[in-house]
Amino acid sequence: MTITRIIDFPSFDESRNGVVVMVEPYSQTEQMQQVVYRILDANLDRAREGLRIIEEWCRFGLNNAQLTGECKRLRQEIAHWHTAELRAARDTPGDAGTELTHPQEEQRTSIKALLQANFCRVQEAMRVLEEYGKLHHSEMGKAFKQMRYQVYNLESNLLGYQRHQLLWRSRLYLVTSPSENLLTTVEAALKGGLTLLQYRDKTADDAIRLEQAKKLRQLCHLYGALFIINDRVDLALAVDADGVHLGQQDMPIDIARQLLGSHRLIGRSTTNFEEMQGAITEGADYIGVGPVYETPTKAGKPAAGLEYVSYAAKNCPIPWFAIGGIDANNINDVIDAGADRIAVVRSLMQAEQPTLVTQYLLSQMNRIKPES
């Protein structure tokens, strides 16, 4: 490729009666400079566009002024580097990449997928700007390295904020049990409005758990629901789950937090007042309160009873879910004791019509306390 420039040469030509225009090739150094300028211009646009898409969701989807302001600040800082000199190098008609597309770019399956795609877009653009910027300005590489890490933090904060918002809104929590119809049952519940699912299987080998967890995660994200893994922090990380649920004998919450990061959810099972306070002190995002009734899911464990539900209603400052033997026949007793969130296993996993049962349970919960 040869890049040329047009220069005005004020020589009078009687035969043409006009100014002679001379075409002079750029030097090799100037050619490379123009290429770098085009790369910087394209990626500055890409980074700003991606941030604007993220900013719109923070503003209108989450109504979060802090996250919106952070996006805007980053866009303005990028704009500082987008000089007229770089814009002048733009050559859209001559850009071989304008016609390139990928099937994944043609549709987005969810808001989360849209946000993740644009975070990747911004981060990749900033990495390019960090490297090529070093050829343009001594401070540009440093500036975009710092901004790239700020975008990583923004992504973590945004995903964490969305997860916590959905957790607070969730009224019904399905904990799975081994079933030949696992995926069918879960999808039916999701169609009924379920927004929080925990994958629990104590007997399957790791290969099966990994395969099932991947499929369940895809289903949950397709329907906009949170996906939690029981016990296994490693499995939660492997499938990019939204969090993990830990029993009293499982990994300490602070260790799990170090592994999972601040943007994922951690729940803890509790059976009494002391365990509740311990989970809150350790930094659990939510707790299970129960078993309210004796249940084969927790064979041999005595019921905590409705008294513990009432205590949680008055004293627990974080989201909590009454769990253990709850079904359509006793849900109103649990609600009367103070529960505004419940978790179930058999009443959905063994239901003939999981969608209808999900809708009924949610209607009972929302009758007492509508979703906010």
C-alpha positions in Angstrom: 0.0 0.0 0.0 1.3 3.4 -0.9 -0.1 6.5 0.9 0.2 9.7 -1.0 -0.5 13.3 -0.2 -1.6 16.3 -2.2 0.4 19.5 -2.1 -0.4 22.8 -3.8 2.4 23.9 -6.1 1.8 27.5 -7.2 3.2 27.2 -10.7 1.2 28.9 -13.5 0.5 26.7 -16.6 -0.8 28.6 -19.6 -2.0 25.5 -21.4 -4.2 24.6 -18.4 -4.7 28.1 -17.1 -4.7 26.9 -13.5 -2.7 25.7 -10.6 -0.6 22.6 -11.0 -1.3 20.0 -8.3 1.6 17.8 -7.5 1.3 14.3 -5.9 4.1 13.4 -3.6 4.4 10.0 -1.8 4.6 10.0 2.0 8.0 8.9 3.4 8.0 5.5 5.0 8.0 7.1 8.5 5.0 9.2 7.6 3.2 6.2 6.2 3.7 4.3 9.4 2.5 7.4 11.4 -0.7 7.6 9.4 -1.4 3.9 10.0 -0.9 4.3 13.8 -3.2 7.3 13.7 -5.9 5.3 12.0 -5.5 2.5 14.5 -5.8 5.0 17.4 -8.8 6.8 15.8 -10.7 3.5 15.3 -10.1 2.2 18.8 -10.9 5.5 20.4 -14.3 5.4 18.7 -14.8 1.8 19.6 -14.0 2.4 23.3 -16.3 5.4 23.6 -19.2 3.6 21.7 -18.9 0.6 24.0 -18.9 2.7 27.1 -21.9 4.6 25.9 -23.9 1.4 25.5 -22.9 0.4 29.1 -23.7 3.8 30.4 -27.2 3.8 29.0 -28.0 0.6 30.9 -26.5 2.0 34.1 -28.6 5.1 33.7 -32.0 3.8 32.5 -31.8 0.1 33.4 -30.3 0.4 36.9 -31.0 4.0 37.7 -27.5 4.1 39.3 -26.0 7.5 39.3 -22.6 6.3 40.5 -22.1 3.8 37.8 -23.5 6.2 35.2 -21.1 8.8 36.3 -18.1 6.5 36.1 -19.0 5.6 32.5 -19.3 9.2 31.6 -16.0 10.1 33.2 -14.2 7.4 31.3 -15.8 8.6 28.0 -14.7 12.1 28.6 -11.1 11.0 29.4 -11.0 9.0 26.2 -12.3 12.1 24.3 -9.4 14.1 25.6 -7.1 11.9 23.5 -9.2 11.9 20.4 -7.6 14.9 18.7 -8.3 16.4 15.3 -5.0 15.1 14.1 -6.1 11.5 14.7 -9.6 12.0 13.3 -8.0 13.5 10.1 -6.3 10.1 9.4 -9.7 8.3 9.2 -10.3 6.5 6.0 -13.6 4.7 6.3 -14.0 3.8 2.6 -10.5 2.3 2.5 -11.0 0.3 5.8 -11.0 -3.4 5.0 -12.6 -4.2 8.3 -15.9 -2.3 7.8 -17.5 -5.2 6.1 -16.4 -7.9 8.5 -19.0 -9.3 10.8 -19.5 -12.3 13.1 -22.8 -14.2 13.7 -22.6 -13.5 17.4 -22.7 -9.8 16.7 -26.1 -10.1 15.0 -28.1 -10.8 18.1 -27.9 -10.6 21.9 -29.6 -13.2 24.0 -29.9 -11.0 27.1 -28.9 -7.7 28.8 -26.0 -9.5 30.5 -24.8 -10.8 27.1 -25.0 -7.3 25.6 -23.1 -5.8 28.5 -20.4 -8.5 28.5 -19.9 -8.1 24.8 -19.4 -4.3 25.1 -17.1 -4.6 28.1 -15.0 -7.0 26.0 -15.1 -4.4 23.2 -14.0 -1.6 25.4 -11.2 -3.6 27.1 -9.8 -4.9 23.8 -9.8 -1.3 22.4 -8.1 0.0 25.4 -5.4 -2.6 25.2 -4.8 -1.6 21.6 -4.7 2.1 22.6 -2.3 1.3 25.4 0.2 -0.3 23.1 -0.1 1.9 19.9 -0.5 5.0 22.1 3.1 4.6 23.2 4.1 5.3 19.6 2.1 8.5 19.6 2.5 10.2 23.0 4.7 9.3 26.0 1.7 9.5 28.4 -0.9 7.8 26.3 0.1 4.2 27.0 0.1 4.9 30.7 -3.2 6.6 30.6 -5.0 3.8 28.8 -3.4 1.1 31.0 -4.9 2.8 34.0 -8.3 3.2 32.3 -8.3 -0.4 31.3 -8.1 -1.5 34.9 -10.8 1.0 35.8 -13.0 -0.7 33.2 -12.3 -4.1 34.8 -13.4 -2.6 38.1 -16.5 -1.1 36.5 -17.4 -4.4 35.1 -17.1 -6.2 38.4 -19.1 -3.4 40.2 -21.8 -3.5 37.6 -22.2 -7.2 37.5 -22.2 -7.4 41.3 -24.7 -4.6 41.6 -27.1 -6.3 39.1 -26.8 -9.6 41.0 -27.6 -8.0 44.3 -30.5 -6.2 42.8 -32.0 -9.4 41.4 -31.3 -11.2 44.7 -33.3 -8.6 46.6 -36.1 -8.9 44.1 -36.3 -12.7 44.2 -39.1 -14.2 46.2 -38.8 -17.8 45.2 -35.6 -19.9 45.2 -35.5 -23.4 43.6 -32.8 -25.8 44.9 -32.5 -28.7 42.5 -32.4 -32.4 43.4 -31.1 -35.2 41.1 -33.7 -35.9 38.4 -33.9 -37.4 34.9 -36.0 -34.3 33.9 -33.6 -31.8 35.5 -33.4 -29.4 32.6 -37.0 -29.7 31.6 -38.2 -29.0 35.1 -35.9 -26.1 35.7 -36.9 -24.5 32.4 -40.6 -24.9 33.2 -40.0 -23.1 36.5 -38.1 -20.3 34.8 -41.0 -19.9 32.4 -43.2 -19.5 35.4 -41.1 -16.6 36.7 -38.4 -18.2 38.8 -35.4 -15.8 39.2 -33.1 -17.8 41.5 -31.8 -21.3 41.0 -29.3 -23.4 43.0 -27.8 -26.5 41.5 -27.4 -29.2 44.2 -26.3 -32.7 43.5 -24.3 -34.5 46.1 -24.0 -37.9 44.3 -23.0 -37.3 40.6 -19.4 -37.3 39.6 -17.6 -34.1 38.6 -17.9 -34.6 34.8 -21.7 -34.9 35.0 -22.0 -32.0 37.5 -19.9 -29.8 35.2 -22.0 -30.7 32.1 -25.3 -30.1 34.0 -24.1 -26.9 35.6 -23.1 -25.5 32.2 -26.5 -26.2 30.7 -28.3 -24.8 33.8 -26.3 -21.7 33.7 -27.2 -21.1 30.0 -30.9 -21.6 30.9 -30.8 -19.2 33.8 -29.0 -16.5 31.9 -31.4 -17.0 28.9 -34.3 -16.3 31.3 -32.5 -13.6 33.3 -32.3 -15.6 36.5 -29.4 -16.0 39.0 -27.5 -19.3 39.0 -26.0 -20.5 42.2 -23.8 -23.6 42.8 -24.2 -25.6 46.0 -20.9 -26.0 48.0 -18.4 -26.1 45.1 -16.5 -22.9 44.6 -14.4 -24.5 41.9 -17.4 -25.5 39.9 -19.0 -22.1 40.3 -15.8 -20.5 38.9 -15.6 -23.1 36.1 -19.1 -22.3 34.7 -19.1 -18.6 35.7 -22.0 -19.0 38.1 -23.5 -16.0 39.9 -22.4 -17.4 43.2 -22.2 -20.3 45.6 -24.2 -21.6 48.6 -22.3 -22.9 51.5 -23.4 -25.1 54.4 -22.2 -24.7 58.0 -19.4 -27.3 57.4 -18.3 -25.9 54.1 -15.5 -23.5 53.3 -15.4 -20.3 55.4 -17.0 -17.3 53.7 -13.9 -15.1 53.7 -11.9 -17.8 51.8 -14.7 -18.3 49.3 -14.8 -14.5 48.9 -11.1 -14.4 48.1 -11.6 -17.0 45.4 -14.9 -15.7 43.9 -14.4 -12.0 44.2 -16.7 -9.3 45.5 -19.1 -9.4 42.6 -20.4 -12.9 43.1 -23.0 -14.0 45.7 -22.3 -16.2 48.7 -25.1 -17.7 50.7 -25.0 -19.7 53.9 -27.4 -22.2 55.4 -28.4 -21.5 59.0 -30.6 -23.4 61.5 -30.6 -21.1 64.5 -30.0 -17.5 65.8 -26.2 -18.0 66.4 -25.6 -19.4 62.9 -27.5 -16.5 61.4 -25.5 -13.9 63.2 -22.3 -15.7 62.3 -23.2 -15.7 58.6 -24.0 -12.0 58.7 -20.7 -11.2 60.5 -18.8 -13.3 58.0 -20.3 -11.3 55.1 -22.9 -13.6 53.5 -25.0 -12.0 50.9 -28.0 -14.0 51.9 -28.9 -16.9 54.2 -31.2 -19.9 54.3 -33.5 -20.1 57.3 -34.6 -23.6 58.2 -35.5 -26.3 57.9 -38.8 -24.9 58.7 -40.3 -28.4 58.6 -38.7 -31.8 58.6 -37.7 -32.8 55.1 -36.0 -35.8 53.5 -33.7 -33.3 51.8 -32.1 -32.8 55.2 -32.7 -36.2 56.6 -32.2 -36.5 60.3 -32.0 -32.8 60.9 -34.7 -31.5 63.3 -37.0 -28.7 62.1 -36.1 -25.2 63.2 -39.7 -24.3 63.1 -41.7 -21.2 62.4 -40.3 -19.5 65.5 -36.9 -19.2 63.7 -38.7 -17.7 60.7 -40.3 -15.1 62.9 -36.9 -14.3 64.5 -35.4 -13.8 61.0 -38.2 -11.5 60.0 -37.4 -9.2 62.9 -33.6 -9.4 63.0 -32.1 -10.3 59.7 -30.8 -7.3 57.7 -29.8 -9.3 54.6 -32.0 -11.3 52.2 -33.1 -14.6 53.7 -35.1 -17.5 52.4 -37.3 -19.8 54.6 -36.5 -23.3 53.5 -37.4 -26.9 54.4 -40.6 -28.8 53.6 -42.4 -25.7 52.2 -45.2 -26.4 49.7 -48.5 -25.1 48.5 -50.3 -26.5 51.5 -48.2 -24.7 54.2 -46.8 -21.6 52.4 -49.4 -19.3 54.0 -48.3 -20.4 57.5 -44.7 -19.6 56.6 -45.8 -16.2 55.2 -47.8 -15.5 58.4 -44.7 -16.2 60.4 -42.9 -13.3 58.6 -41.3 -14.9 55.5 -41.2 -12.8 52.3 -38.9 -15.2 50.5 -39.0 -19.0 50.3 -36.8 -21.7 48.9 -38.2 -25.1 47.8 -37.0 -28.4 46.5 -39.6 -31.2 46.2 -42.6 -28.9 45.6 -41.1 -27.9 42.3 -38.7 -30.7 41.4 -41.5 -33.3 41.8 -44.3 -31.2 40.5 -46.3 -32.5 37.5 -46.7 -28.9 36.2 -43.7 -26.9 37.5 -44.7 -23.7 35.6 -48.1 -23.5 37.2 -46.7 -24.4 40.7 -44.1 -21.7 40.3 -46.7 -19.1 39.3 -48.9 -20.1 42.3 -46.1 -19.9 44.8 -45.0 -16.5 43.4 -48.6 -15.2 43.5 -48.7 -16.1 47.2 -45.4 -14.3 48.0 -46.3 -11.3 45.9 -49.7 -11.0 47.5 -48.0 -10.4 50.8 -45.1 -8.2 49.5 -45.1 -7.2 45.9 -41.7 -7.3 44.1 -40.0 -3.9 44.1 
